[in-house]
Amino acid sequence: MNPGRILTGLRIDVLGAGVVGAAIAFGLRQLGAEVRIKALLRLGDPGIQARPDFASAYAAALIMPHSVAADTGPLFAISQDVFLRLAAQKAAGVRIQTHFELWEDDRPDPWYAAWTKDRRPLGAQSDPSPPLRPGAATLNGFVCTAAFVDMELYRPWLDGQLAKSAIPVERVALRDAPAAVSACDVLVNALGIGAEAVFNDVGDSHLLRGVLLRFPTPEEWRGRHGAPLSYNYAAINADGAPGGDVYFYPRARSLVLGGLREPGRLNAQGDFVGDGVILPTTLVQGVKLPIAMIDLNRVLVRQLTARDLPPLAAAEVDVGYRFLLGRTGHPQKKLGWSADGARFDALGFGGAGVTLSWGAAAEAMAQIAARHQRGRFALAEMGELLAAGLLDAPIS
Ligand SMILES: Cc1cc2nc3c(=O)[nH]c(=O)nc-3n(C[C@H](O)[C@H](O)[C@H](O)COP(=O)(O)OP(=O)(O)OC[C@H]3O[C@@H](n4cnc5c(N)ncnc54)[C@H](O)[C@@H]3O)c2cc1C
């Protein structure tokens, strides 16, 4: 059967228009379903940075599964492949770059290392030198080729793909399950942090508060070798205690510094109640963040780019919440049918919702097609369909 007709006639409501809901809606439409989105906020909305509960407004966004459940490798592989191919589509704001994953202690490689592209040890002659904190006793890690998503460009581009695919978006604030459930054959729940207020069976969850320092720049910052690059760097103090886990991601018109993952929850008023930040902190424009996010990044960025960070007063400070299921320190995600079988959940992508979005779409496509007995499909096959659709290639 023509893949574009697999789900013809199936009416699907996708709740949520963040990176996950938008990718799933696009994928199901590619299979021919009649897709409609219901959501309060859209990726193309102006001013969304003022809403920390809309995680997609905050993603940095490197395509690497940081701060997420460790069973997401296959989703990462599909998504990474789609993003690497999307780099050919200039308007999408995706590029391919050298990325360093670095740490000073002797921890093993992270679980996702094996899924990265072109992973190689530090020190290859063809790679730029990794940044090194002065005083660091050792440096461990690896270099890889990563996709990087410039969210300032990608958000409106992805939002535009919905219109291009004739997916209507109904702007609505859902209050409870009855309001969310409507006349459709399949309900997809991609409400992110908002899912808990609508459905009462979401289960344990927690947040990781993040802060980004965003410096507007007239042009993209590049490494000394002339090409864009990025790092994640975990330092340790002389006593072996954590000294900051920071990152640097340059975009076309800004550069982003990060380095905070504070566990916590929202209270009944919707305010964040955190477990505290273990590192020494400072206030920047009234927002508490680890000093290392500024001081350590300043040193590392200078080494990589031969440039000094702009003055702090020029920074915009964005606060966002990464939403995870399960208990703190034991992250889980849900990508499948709810226990009562009434809906398909796509939730809990923590610090990696952009990274996993196309993999999540592929999984939703395969599972929904299987349930409606329209066929059995491998994730990779769905990934191919997504890439073809996004690159406007004809589907054979
Ligand atoms: C500081 C920070 C840095 C990050 N960096 C990265 C990174 O480098 N790479 C990466 O892959 N990921 C990163 N992430 C994670 C990423 O941003 C999230 O995982 C992802 O955006 C989650 O997308 P989502 O679509 O599931 O949810 P959301 O983006 O939160 O979207 C939820 C949608 O549901 C709608 N909604 C919710 N409740 C209701 C309701 N009651 N009624 C109607 N609509 C509702 C919202 O309006 C929205 O449309 C980062 C996150 C933060 C906070």
The ligand as an ORCA input file, in Angstrom:
! r2SCAN-3c Opt
* xyz 0 1
  C      16.694     24.958     29.523
  C      16.332     23.830     28.598
  C      17.242     23.389     27.650
  C      16.906     22.336     26.802
  N      17.806     21.924     25.859
  C      17.488     20.915     25.025
  C      18.409     20.465     24.046
  O      19.531     20.981     23.921
  N      18.034     19.432     23.225
  C      16.816     18.839     23.334
  O      16.535     17.907     22.585
  N      15.919     19.247     24.256
  C      16.222     20.253     25.113
  N      15.337     20.644     26.068
  C      14.110     19.857     26.257
  C      12.993     20.212     25.298
  O      12.776     21.594     25.326
  C      11.714     19.477     25.732
  O      11.958     18.122     25.984
  C      10.661     19.566     24.636
  O      10.493     20.902     24.241
  C       9.327     18.983     25.095
  O       8.402     19.208     24.046
  P       6.891     18.768     24.172
  O       6.295     19.025     22.842
  O       6.802     17.415     24.771
  O       6.255     19.733     25.294
  P       6.007     21.302     25.277
  O       6.998     22.012     24.455
  O       5.917     21.725     26.714
  O       4.600     21.493     24.564
  C       3.395     21.205     25.224
  C       2.245     21.632     24.354
  O       1.021     21.284     25.031
  C       0.201     22.459     25.162
  N      -0.570     22.355     26.393
  C      -0.135     21.977     27.630
  N      -1.160     21.993     28.495
  C      -2.262     22.381     27.793
  C      -3.635     22.564     28.128
  N      -4.113     22.367     29.357
  N      -4.480     22.963     27.144
  C      -4.041     23.163     25.885
  N      -2.758     22.993     25.515
  C      -1.884     22.613     26.469
  C       1.187     23.619     25.173
  O       0.536     24.833     24.863
  C       2.158     23.138     24.092
  O       1.605     23.381     22.817
  C      15.635     21.707     26.919
  C      14.712     22.175     27.854
  C      15.041     23.218     28.691
  C      14.030     23.686     29.686
*
